[in-house]
Amino acid sequence: MPGIKKNLMKTDKKVVWITGASSGIGAALAHHYAQKGARLILSSRRTSALEKVKSECANTDYIKILPLDLNDYDTAGDIVQKAVDFFGKVDVLINNAGVSQRSLIIDTEFNVFKKLMEIDYLGTVAFSRAILPFFLQQGGGHYVVVSSVMGKYGSPYRSGYSAAKHALHGFFDVMRMEHQKDNIHVTMICPGFVRTPIAMNSLKGDGSSLGVDDVATRKGMKVDDFVLKMVKAIDNKNWEVSIGGKERLGVYLKRFSSKVLHSIIIRSKVR
């Protein structure tokens, strides 16, 4: 297979590819890994925002910009080839890009459910599948998938988002099973409430952006504190980690009593 240039890098510095790197968790990860001296590839739809993130990072000579749109599945192979060509390999793919939702099922057009699944699930699968042959040829790789506590249990106003995140767990659990023997690792990160623009960018029932923050997100974990915990999980190659406040306890409660969790959630004021 063309594209694997094993002699290009004379250093043991890892190459980390971050999608959704233009803001929030992705931008904070970029700052962290740049400070540590990693080789970075930053991706999102917004090139100007990526350039801004890059300019604010350390060691910019080792940061590459690679625009991508998770909706554009047909470009996945070409985009992955470009990513590999930058430094001769990709050690870690952090699947962070995605979109959330804030709408009741009855008020949500079908196309919104479709869009959530296409971006949050199928887009992530397309690019992860495209890089798999490169991981196999280079002798290993690490998938990091930013899911959500909503990927473990549901909550009103997040039906389509929760469904897409649940799907990611099914796919990447099997990825781990099939390729653990090939030195390919999978780490699922399940954030609770983190102070990012996720609520503002969430889709309403008609497909438009919500445009406002919500109280739970504003009171969530600071993004830099979240990233420190996330990076620790990545370094340890943990299979799955929930990070956040009391909302992450729902992951554990779901195992013991779905009815109790259901009662707690519908009484909560989180919307």
RAGITA-V792502 format. One record per helix or strand of 2 or more residues. SS is the DSSP state (2 for helix, 1 for strand). FROM is the first residue (numbers start at 1). TO is the last residue. If there is no record, write none. Layout:
# RAGITA-V792502
ss: {SS/SS}
from: {FROM/FROM}
to: {TO/TO}
This chain:
# RAGITA-V792502
ss: {1/2/1/2/2/1/2/1/2/2/1/2/2/1/2/2/1/2/2}
from: {15/24/39/47/60/63/73/92/105/110/141/149/159/184/215/223/240/246/258}
to: {19/35/43/55/62/65/87/95/107/138/146/151/182/191/218/235/243/256/267}
